Amino acid sequence: MTREEFIREVTDGLTTPPAYFPLNVKMNKEGYKAIEDVLSGGMTPLTSAAGALVLDVRTQEEYAEAHIPRSLFIGLDGKFAPWVGELVADVTHPIVLVAPPGKEEEAVTRLSRVGFDRTLGYLKGGIEAWKKAGKETDNLTCIKPQDFAERYAQIKDRIFDVRRPGEYQSEHIVNAKSIPLAELHSRLSELPDGKDFYLYCGTAYRSTIASSVLKMRGIHNFVNVSGGFKAVKETPVPVTAYVCPSTLSA
């Protein structure tokens, strides 16, 4: 086996490194900020988020019900840090958190572990305080799996799967198109302009992230499938025959 063949063999299937990776390599060599310094800055209660990225780390259900317009959802109960690193290119961008009560320190700590140490603080009083102050909120249009099944025949050419390519190849909703979440930013032109389109992932965690990305880009003509593929499989919606991931060719 040649050197080139060996490299291809051992790197086959590896995903593209997340946006924060080059800087993290540099930080691993030069050192990180002390966690005490990061926490002291990130634990400041704020009433405004002007100029910062608003990162909502609550549950997907809470985000869907009400959130700050143009905020990015990445919930703590999923693969939080990897998705932050994948979707937020600039680790120096100031961040304001919308977090469940008592989870603020966890969020700041987990962000700092992948180099995001510019957390300005968290929204004082959470989304309820924001609403009581008379400030604007947004929500997601979601559809229950059974309702999605009843609508499937009319919308089957407007369904998008945001899971990883291997998950899609293994099994997916018939007629659904694959746009992995990690590629969404660069493939927005493939989404329909007029009629509503439908997003799903495995359990609706990633499709909720995708929904927030679309909202940030001014795209609103979509519906998020609650429960994701796992729930849809319990309905009459047709899915492709299962293929074991280990048997898929590169």
N, C-alpha and C positions, 0 to 999 in steps of 0.2 A: 504494500500500500504506500503510495506516495504521500508526501507531507500535505499536499493540497487535498488529497482524498481523505486523509485522517482528519483534517480541520473540518471538512464538510460533514464527515460522519458524526463528530462529537458536537457540532453546533447545529445539526439538523433539528428543526422544530423549536429552536430558541426564539423568543419574541424580541422585538426591538427594545433596547434599553430605554427606560422611562426618561422623560425630559430632564429630571434632576440628577441623573446618574453622573455625567461628567463633573459637575460641581461637587457631588458627594465624594468622588474619588479625590478631588483636590482637598476637600475638608478632612478626609480620612488621613491625609498626609500632614496637613497643617494644624489640625485640631478643631474642635467644636467649641461653641460657647458653653460655659458652665450651665448646667440645667437649672441651677438656682436663679441665674440671671434671666434665663428664658422664661421661667415661671413667674418671676416678679413682674415682668413686663406683660405677660399674656393673661394674667389674672386680674386685670383692671376692668371693672364694670363700666360699660359705655352706654350712651344713649343715642349715639350717632355713628354712622359707618362711612362718612364722606371720604372718598378717595381710596377706600380699601376694598379688597375682595371680601364679600360676605360669604362665609362658608357655613352652611347649615349642616350640622352633624347629628340631627335628631333622627327619628325613624322615618322610613319612607312614607308611612301613612300620615304622620304628622306634617311632613313637608308637603304632601299632596293636598292636605286640607287647607293649609295657610302658610305662606312664606313671604319673605321680603322679595319684591320684584328684582329679577336679575341676580338672585343669589345662586350659588352653586351648591347642590346637594351632594354630599358624600357622607353617608351615615357611619357612625362609630361601630354599629353592629355588623358591618361587612368588612371587606378588605380595604379598610380606610386609608392607611398610609400609601399602599401601592397605587391606589387610584388618584390620590392627591398628587403623587409624584408623576403619574401619567398625564394628568390633565392640566396641572398648573405648572407652566414651563419655567417661571421665574421664582426661584426659592426666596428671593429678597422682597417679593411683593408683600406689602402689609396686609394682614388678614384680621378680620373681625369675625368672631364665632357666634353662631346661634346654636346653643347647646342645651341639652336637658339639664335641669337643676342638679348640681353635684357632679356633673361630668366635665366641667370646664377644664379642670387640671389634667384629666386624662387626655382630652383632646389636644391641649397645648403640648403635653409630653410626647404624645404619639407623632405630632407634627414635627417636633424638634428632632426626633430620631431619624428622620429622612431629610434633615437640613432646613426645614421651614421654621426658622426661629424669629420671624418678624410678626408674631401674633401681637396685635395691639391690645386685645382684650376680648371681652364677650359682651353680648347685648344684655344689658341690665334688665332683669324682669322677663327676658325671653320674648317670644312672639306676642304673648298676651299684653305685655307692657307696650309693645310697639302698636298694637291695635287700639289700646286704650288711649294712646297719645294721638289717635286720629290719623295715623300714617297708613299709606297704601299697602295692601297685601295682594298677593296673587295666589292662584291654586292650580292644580293639575286636573285636566279632564281624564278620568279613568273609567274603565269599563270592566264589569264583572265577567269572569270566564264564560258563564252560561249565556249572557247577553252577546258576548263576542261570537260565540258559536252560532247563535241565531242570525247574526249579521254577516257571517263569514262569506257566504255566496256572493254578496254584493261588494265586499271589500277585499277579496282575496288577492287582487293585484296591487294592494296598497299596504302590505304588511311587511315590517322590517324586523329582522332578528339582530339584536346587538350583542349576542354572546360571542365567544371566541370562535374562530373559523373551525377548529376541531369539534366543538360542540355542535355547531351547525351541520357539519358534514356527517356527524354521527346520527343525528335525528333532528328534524325541524318540521314546522307547520308547512304543509304542502302549499306551494306558490310563494312562500315568504322569501324575501331577498335578504342577503347577509350584508350588514354594515356593522362590523365590530365596533364596540364603544371606543376603543383606542384609535379608530380611524375616522370617527364621526366628523371631527373638525375639518378634515380634508375631503370629505365626500358629501357635503351638504347639498351640492348641486344635483345629486341623484334623488333627492327627496321631492315629492310632488309639491307643486306650488298652490294648486287650488283646493281640491278635496282633502278632507281629513285622512291622514295615514295613521297606521297603528304600530306601536312599538312593544316588543316583548323581549324578555331575557329568560333566565332560569326561574327566578322567584320575584321579579319586579324590582330588585335592588339596583341592578345596572340600568334597567330601562328608566328608572326614576332619575338616576344620574344623567342619562342621555336626555331626558325631558328637561332637566335644569340647564344643560348645555344649550339645547335648542332655544329655550326661553331667553337665555343670555344673548343669543344671536338674533333675537327678534322673530323667531319662528314659533307660531302658536297653533298651526292647523294639524294637530296630532292628538292621538288618544293613547294613554298608557294602559296596557293590559294588566289588571291586578292579578297577583298570584303567579304571573309568568307562565312559562312553558309547563312547569310542573302541574299547575292547576288546569291549564287548557287541555292537557292530556286526559283529564277526567271527563271531558265533554266529547260530543260527536265530531269536533273539528278534525279533519284528516291530517295525519302526520306521516312522514316518510318512514320506511322500514328502518329499524335500528341497525346500525353498523358499529361493531365494537371499535372504540377509538384506536386500540393497539394494532388493528388490521388496516387502518387507513394509510394509503401511500403518501409519501412526502409531496 
